[in-house]
Amino acid sequence: MLDALRSCSLFAQLTDEQLQWLSEHGRELWLVPGEEIAIEGEPIENFYVLINGEVEFTKKVGNAQRHVMTIGPGTYTGHELILLDKPHHLVNVHVLKASYMLKWDKDTFWEMLTTCPSITRDLLIITAQRLQTLETTSRHHEKLIALGTLAAGLAHELNNPATAVCRSARNLQEIFQQLPRLALKLNQKQMTKEQLLFLNNLLRDAITSAKTSSRLDPLIQSDQEEEVIAWLDSHDVPDGWKIAPTLVKAGLDTQSLDTVVEHVTTESELLGEVLTWIEATLTGVELLDEIDNSSGRISELVKAIKEYSYMDQAPMQEVDIHQGLESTLTILGHKLKQGINVTRDYDRSLPSICAYGSELNQVWTNLIDNAIDAMGGQGKIWIRTAHENNCSILVEIADNGPGIPPEIQERIFEPFFTTKGVGKGTGLGLSISYRIVEKHKGDIRLFSQPGNTRFHVILPIPLSKTAAKCQITPEESADMQSVGISLGSVWDEKMVEIS
């Protein structure tokens, strides 16, 4: 083992006595490809030095293992999390090529730093580099997870109206093929002007009634359909059960049908053709309304996506907080429909603020999505906005979930800290949210107990508009704004590097 220790640059400055101490307190490992050294989520127990071979770090994201980095001879691992007092492994570590490693347990590692102080500097440097690599990779994966969640939700939300449009378009094509034939039949009956005027007025009123009347109770609807079917059968109208539902929806009850007999015809064949024509026309109008409503819903979703991402807009602009909250709720609509009741309490007098809109929406997404997960998809969420000391805007997002235990509340904004299971999150959601709010010169706070968890996000109102109220001089206001803009530019550059 002594020769192996001397070959590693980490121990190059150690004396023979120190190397002997390391040799006596360490263990040698000969590992084969595929063998696991550390498993994500399991307790951290050892510090490893790789003498020969190759080892890969991966992280579970969803159901897949994502590559983080690969290390070769002369490198080491395990010290990062021991130094940071992390209780569990953040990644999986397994052997790629046959490897020879040295291992020391956690307690011995701390003794090593005292016995061999010259290695401390190198360990701290590699720790910072290693964590930066891990955080960069995890942040990228966090973004992909968030993007996947939003994409799945939007696909679900878009599928229903898109399917409705396709279905209605097919049915409408059939109706348009029937209507000319039905109209031609009626024209061959040589109806009088008075009869045609009556039918025109009847159809107009029925269309208006179908558009404006509230939906009937299902039991009432069923009873009225039975009455209309019985009337149609008594007047020898064929296939009365097919046309009755549409007639009832348009408000054409048995009394209305009696007026048709009175003003148009008592002949069963002609009566059937008249009512079939009316039903086909009403169905066509109903299908057009369904296409209009469904395409409108698709348009609303597309608009919400553009507002959420601030597509085709500068990174920083005047942002309406309420618009961002609403577009976020629309994007997360598929998860809210599962059993979440959202209550809004907005102060509409709040001014717009100068901000990175898409990044703030990421904050709202993280907080609301975490609340949904904490409640298991069943519960209540309250969203409130208000002025804060006349200089800032307060956004409160609260839920009635189980709450966050007091012993971990101080750690929830730490990078990689998560209460979710392995593969269900990187532990960067709240850390990223904290950084975004901090970037906007704001603050984010937590108040939690069982049944009442509240996140407060406090964002400053543009200083140029509130300098007098906040007792800030115009010079200070301009300086602070320039600092905010310069920091924002640096952040954007870093985000580009990460992406």
PyMOL commands that set and color helices and strands:
alter all, ss='L'
color gray80, all
select helices_A, chain A and resi 2-6+9-11+16-25+79-83+106-115+117-188+193-212+218-234+240-249+254-263+268-309+321-331+333-336+357-374+406-411+429-439+463-466+474-498
alter helices_A, ss='H'
color red, helices_A
select strands_A, chain A and resi 27-31+36-38+46-61+64-71+76-77+92-105+317-319+340-345+353-355+379-388+392-399+443-449+452-460
alter strands_A, ss='S'
color yellow, strands_A
deselect
rebuild
show_as cartoon
